Amino acid sequence: MTRRDFSERDIHMALDSELPGDERVAYDAWLDANPELKARSARYVADRAALRAAFAGVLDEPVPARLQKIVFGEAPVKTAASRSRWWLAAAAVLAIGGVGGYVAGIDHLGLEEPAEDQLAEQAIAAHVIYAAEQRHAVEVPASDKDHLQTWLSNRVGLKLVAPDLAAEGFQLVGGRLLPAGESKAAMLLYEDDKGERISLFVTAESAEKAKGTYGSEENGPEAVYWLDEGYGCAVVGSLPRAQLTAVAKSAYSQLLAGLAS
């Protein structure tokens, strides 16, 4: 492969999984060598998650038949365009995922962003931003664990017990409160003896039931998530998938036990 200079355009291509695979190693090295651009990439991930959250209510609405006809060329576009919220939703989707994602949503008779995708993207965005921080990664440190649990429980609206992941090789660093759409989320940060960090993202008020693994960027952190019992949680990290899943199962079982106690 001929080495080339990368630019901000390549950041967007990478986030959209459009960067050629044979350029990925060189791109990652370039990003690591440019902390300002790496931070910008992280902000773009966070912005995308925020856009999805902001337009979640609109994106879940059924697509009006007149818009389906316009997109597929079955009806002329009126010169006096309606100021329907659907045009705002279309703009948001185009900004987030391109024309293909919008048409795919219409083909399925609705622009539906699954709740689990929203949860996973919010969790990954938070992890990308805060796991890299050294001095300001958390608001409340693990040394004040009792206060951390009480504070986050009160703010998020569920009884939150920080899982003990020592058996999996991770110690609690601390936690912080984050926005999650129209609600709030708790993020707990953990670190192993090599400095590898994972995070647990927990939010309440989810009516969905789902579980799985989600990655928003090739070679980026993944989220193992669950939505159940009126809350959602995701464990995020760059560990091998089997290891991340094992850690997530331990955290999930302890979280459930804490909610039930």
C-alpha positions as CSV (number, residue, x, y, z in Angstrom):
1,M,0.0,0.0,0.0
2,T,1.3,3.5,-0.8
3,R,1.5,5.6,2.3
4,R,-0.5,8.8,2.2
5,D,-1.4,11.7,4.3
6,F,-4.7,11.5,6.2
7,S,-7.1,14.3,6.8
8,E,-10.3,15.1,8.7
9,R,-12.3,13.6,5.8
10,D,-10.7,10.2,6.7
11,I,-12.0,10.5,10.2
12,H,-15.6,10.7,8.9
13,M,-14.9,7.8,6.5
14,A,-13.6,5.7,9.5
15,L,-16.6,6.6,11.6
16,D,-18.9,5.5,8.7
17,S,-16.9,2.3,8.2
18,E,-16.0,3.5,4.7
19,L,-12.2,3.7,5.2
20,P,-10.5,0.9,3.1
21,G,-9.4,-1.9,5.2
22,D,-5.8,-1.9,4.0
23,E,-5.5,1.7,5.2
24,R,-6.8,1.1,8.7
25,V,-3.5,0.3,10.5
26,A,-1.8,3.5,9.0
27,Y,-4.9,5.5,9.9
28,D,-4.9,4.3,13.5
29,A,-1.2,5.2,13.8
30,W,-1.9,8.6,12.3
31,L,-4.7,9.2,14.8
32,D,-2.6,8.1,17.7
33,A,0.1,10.5,16.6
34,N,-2.4,13.4,16.5
35,P,-4.1,13.7,19.9
36,E,-6.1,16.7,18.9
37,L,-7.6,14.9,15.9
38,K,-8.1,11.8,18.0
39,A,-10.1,13.9,20.5
40,R,-12.1,15.3,17.5
41,S,-12.9,11.8,16.4
42,A,-14.2,11.0,19.9
43,R,-16.3,14.2,19.8
44,Y,-17.8,13.1,16.5
45,V,-18.8,9.8,18.0
46,A,-20.4,11.6,21.0
47,D,-22.2,14.1,18.7
48,R,-23.7,11.2,16.6
49,A,-25.0,9.5,19.8
50,A,-26.4,12.9,21.0
51,L,-28.2,13.4,17.6
52,R,-29.7,9.9,17.7
53,A,-30.9,10.5,21.3
54,A,-32.3,14.0,20.4
55,F,-34.3,12.7,17.5
56,A,-35.2,9.4,19.0
57,G,-38.9,10.3,19.4
58,V,-39.3,11.4,15.9
59,L,-37.3,8.5,14.4
60,D,-39.7,6.0,16.0
61,E,-42.7,7.5,14.4
62,P,-44.2,5.8,11.3
63,V,-43.1,7.3,8.0
64,P,-45.9,9.3,6.3
65,A,-47.0,7.7,3.1
66,R,-46.5,10.9,1.2
67,L,-42.8,10.9,2.1
68,Q,-42.4,7.3,1.0
69,K,-43.8,8.2,-2.4
70,I,-41.5,11.2,-2.7
71,V,-38.3,9.3,-1.8
72,F,-39.1,6.5,-4.2
73,G,-40.1,8.9,-7.0
74,E,-43.8,8.0,-6.9
75,A,-45.0,11.6,-6.3
76,P,-43.6,15.0,-7.2
77,V,-41.9,17.1,-4.6
78,K,-44.1,20.1,-3.8
79,T,-42.4,23.5,-4.0
80,A,-44.0,24.6,-0.8
81,A,-42.5,22.0,1.5
82,S,-44.3,21.1,4.6
83,R,-42.6,22.0,7.8
84,S,-43.3,18.6,9.3
85,R,-41.0,17.3,11.9
86,W,-40.3,14.5,9.5
87,W,-38.1,16.7,7.5
88,L,-36.1,17.4,10.6
89,A,-35.9,13.7,11.2
90,A,-34.7,13.1,7.7
91,A,-32.0,15.7,8.1
92,A,-30.8,14.1,11.3
93,V,-30.7,10.7,9.8
94,L,-28.8,12.0,6.7
95,A,-26.3,13.6,9.1
96,I,-25.9,10.4,11.1
97,G,-26.0,7.6,8.7
98,G,-26.4,8.8,5.1
99,V,-29.1,8.5,2.5
100,G,-28.8,4.7,2.6
101,G,-29.9,4.5,6.2
102,Y,-32.9,6.8,5.6
103,V,-34.1,4.7,2.6
104,A,-33.6,1.5,4.5
105,G,-35.8,2.9,7.3
106,I,-38.5,3.8,4.8
107,D,-38.3,0.4,3.2
108,H,-39.2,-1.1,6.6
109,L,-42.1,1.4,6.9
110,G,-40.5,3.3,9.7
111,L,-37.3,5.2,10.8
112,E,-36.8,3.1,13.9
113,E,-33.6,3.4,15.9
114,P,-33.6,0.4,18.2
115,A,-33.3,1.2,21.8
116,E,-30.4,-1.1,22.2
117,D,-28.4,0.8,19.5
118,Q,-29.1,4.1,21.2
119,L,-28.0,2.6,24.6
120,A,-24.8,1.1,23.1
121,E,-23.9,4.2,21.1
122,Q,-24.3,6.5,24.2
123,A,-22.3,4.1,26.3
124,I,-19.5,3.8,23.7
125,A,-19.4,7.6,23.2
126,A,-19.1,8.2,27.0
127,H,-16.3,5.5,27.2
128,V,-14.3,7.0,24.3
129,I,-14.4,10.4,26.0
130,Y,-13.8,9.6,29.6
131,A,-11.8,6.3,29.6
132,A,-8.9,8.3,28.1
133,E,-8.9,10.9,30.8
134,Q,-6.4,10.6,33.6
135,R,-7.2,13.4,36.0
136,H,-10.9,13.9,35.2
137,A,-12.2,10.5,34.2
138,V,-14.7,10.4,37.1
139,E,-16.6,12.8,39.3
140,V,-16.6,10.7,42.4
141,P,-13.6,8.3,43.1
142,A,-13.8,4.7,44.3
143,S,-12.5,5.8,47.7
144,D,-15.9,7.4,48.3
145,K,-17.8,4.3,47.0
146,D,-20.8,4.6,49.4
147,H,-21.5,8.2,48.4
148,L,-20.9,7.3,44.7
149,Q,-23.6,4.5,44.8
150,T,-26.1,6.6,46.8
151,W,-25.6,9.7,44.6
152,L,-25.9,7.8,41.3
153,S,-28.9,5.8,42.5
154,N,-30.8,8.9,43.5
155,R,-30.0,10.7,40.2
156,V,-30.6,7.8,37.8
157,G,-33.7,6.5,39.7
158,L,-32.7,3.0,40.5
159,K,-30.7,1.3,43.2
160,L,-27.2,1.1,41.8
161,V,-24.6,-1.2,43.4
162,A,-21.1,-0.9,41.8
163,P,-20.2,-4.5,40.7
164,D,-17.1,-6.0,42.2
165,L,-15.0,-7.1,39.2
166,A,-11.8,-8.0,41.1
167,A,-12.2,-11.6,40.0
168,E,-12.1,-10.4,36.4
169,G,-9.0,-8.4,37.1
170,F,-10.6,-4.9,37.3
171,Q,-10.8,-2.4,40.1
172,L,-13.3,0.4,40.4
173,V,-11.8,3.8,39.5
174,G,-15.0,5.8,40.2
175,G,-18.1,7.1,38.4
176,R,-20.0,10.0,37.0
177,L,-23.4,11.1,36.0
178,L,-24.2,11.6,32.3
179,P,-27.2,12.6,30.1
180,A,-29.0,9.8,28.2
181,G,-31.6,11.3,25.9
182,E,-34.3,12.7,28.1
183,S,-33.1,10.8,31.2
184,K,-29.8,10.3,33.1
185,A,-27.2,7.6,33.1
186,A,-24.5,6.4,35.5
187,M,-21.1,5.5,34.2
188,L,-18.8,3.4,36.4
189,L,-15.1,3.2,35.3
190,Y,-12.9,0.2,36.0
191,E,-9.2,-0.4,35.3
192,D,-6.9,-3.5,35.4
193,D,-3.2,-3.6,36.5
194,K,-2.1,-2.9,32.9
195,G,-4.1,0.3,32.7
196,E,-6.8,-1.2,30.4
197,R,-10.2,0.4,31.2
198,I,-13.7,-0.7,30.8
199,S,-16.9,1.1,31.8
200,L,-20.4,0.2,32.9
201,F,-23.2,2.5,31.6
202,V,-26.6,2.2,33.3
203,T,-29.8,4.0,32.7
204,A,-33.4,3.5,33.8
205,E,-36.8,3.8,32.1
206,S,-36.2,1.4,29.2
207,A,-39.4,-0.5,28.1
208,E,-37.4,-2.8,25.7
209,K,-36.0,-6.3,26.2
210,A,-32.8,-7.0,24.3
211,K,-29.2,-8.2,24.7
212,G,-26.3,-8.4,22.4
213,T,-22.9,-6.9,21.3
214,Y,-22.5,-3.6,19.4
215,G,-19.6,-1.8,17.9
216,S,-19.9,1.6,16.3
217,E,-16.5,1.7,14.7
218,E,-14.2,-0.9,13.3
219,N,-11.4,-1.7,15.8
220,G,-13.0,0.6,18.3
221,P,-14.5,-0.3,21.7
222,E,-17.5,-2.6,21.8
223,A,-20.5,-2.7,24.1
224,V,-22.1,-5.8,25.5
225,Y,-25.6,-4.6,26.5
226,W,-28.8,-5.7,28.2
227,L,-32.2,-4.0,28.3
228,D,-34.5,-5.6,30.9
229,E,-36.6,-5.0,34.0
230,G,-37.0,-1.3,33.1
231,Y,-33.4,-0.4,32.8
232,G,-30.5,-0.7,30.4
233,C,-26.9,-1.5,30.9
234,A,-23.8,-1.8,28.7
235,V,-20.3,-2.8,29.5
236,V,-17.8,-1.1,27.1
237,G,-14.2,-1.8,26.4
238,S,-11.6,-2.9,23.8
239,L,-11.0,-6.3,25.3
240,P,-11.3,-9.5,23.2
241,R,-15.0,-10.1,22.8
242,A,-15.1,-13.4,24.9
243,Q,-13.4,-11.6,27.8
244,L,-15.6,-8.5,27.5
245,T,-18.7,-10.8,27.5
246,A,-17.5,-12.6,30.6
247,V,-16.9,-9.4,32.4
248,A,-20.3,-8.1,31.3
249,K,-22.1,-11.2,32.6
250,S,-20.5,-10.8,36.0
251,A,-21.4,-7.1,36.1
252,Y,-24.9,-7.8,34.9
253,S,-25.6,-10.5,37.5
254,Q,-24.4,-8.3,40.3
255,L,-26.4,-5.3,39.0
256,L,-29.5,-7.5,39.0
257,A,-28.8,-8.7,42.5
258,G,-28.4,-5.1,43.7
259,L,-31.6,-4.0,42.1
260,A,-33.5,-6.9,43.8
261,S,-32.0,-6.3,47.3
